[in-house]
């Protein structure tokens, strides 16, 4: 009802993916803006169409798919997992074997990406089903430790299975990122007429961006819709009170197995896309910090909410670039004596004997940009867990409900 937040007059209205006209219009507008990014047609955000930003946004979409999978398992079903990197690695190397070219050192079958992506998700989901019975026997911290063990097991397997993962120091190539009807070269949105190709010219990064954007939207809609289904409701029941859920007729073993399978499928597809997008991935990529990154995304964004995962992914993936750009700006202020020079000189260390929280030189005190990113991740996780358990989504709810209820405070 207009002016009354979270007030619905029917179950059908409440269960819509976008229940209000404002949400539907806003989401349509955001999707159109996102689709226009590679074409640089909207003033103010044309810089997002640069290759460097397109790569960051492409990685953001890949991480969003992986984070949605972890959110289904942890946020919706309540199963703590630190093994997301393992399932992403399984999906990545499945796609590498099925889609890569065979050499004397590694396997490869040269299949197209529309075959390797589903296969990567299904293989990861199969392993998730094998791991699922453990979730019935243990829970909480013990389950986290069990899934943490998967990361170390996976690193050992990937390091030892050179015919699949390649040489530990070099890894292996995933080949050219060819998708759907597009390749990384040539025009986009192209049609053929009398043997000649014509269309809108676009870089390979732009095509990859659009492809990943479509996939991210599709997986987001699937994750959002899952929470409305019988399966999603069983996940929530097991998360809130597993014994009571069983008394009400929810099969706990089946629900947890389904949660692990769906989450692992998302992770497998995200891992395959990650390998294709970067072209070559080191074996050490699939480590504990990689898993913690996804935990940070759902905690900062808001566990159990699809919108929160989207917010958290965008925030976490763009934060390093924001820190880097801010550091460069402050460094210029120090060197040129700008109006922020006194503050920037305290924050940035540009010389050996200087002092600063952030350092642009190799040796001496001060944190590097990568170290600052790690510190910010840890601080943000702690701050949101203590002060705002719903994360960025909770902050958005407060702002939205305040303006919807203004000038009243209730």
Protein Blocks (a to p, Z undefined) as FASTA:
>chain_A
ZZiahiafbfklmmpmblbfklmmmmmmmmmmmmmmmnopaghilmmmpmklmmmmmmmm
mmmmmmmmmmmmmmmnopacfklmmmmmmmmmmmmmmmmccdfkbgcehiafklmmmmmm
mmmmmmmmmmmmmmmmpgcjlmmmmmmmmmmmmmmmmmmmmmlnopfklopaebjadehj
bcfedcehiaceehiacdddddfklmmmmmmmmmmmmmmmmmmmmmmmmklmmmmmmmmo
mmlmmmnopafklmmmmmmmmmmmmmmmmmmmmmmmnopacfklmcmklmmmmmmmmmmn
oghiaklmmmmmmmmmmmmmmmmmmmmmmmmmmmnopaklmmmmmmpccbfklccfbdcb
fbdcdddfklmmmmmmmmmmmmmmmmmmnlmmlmmmmmmmmmmmpcbfZZ
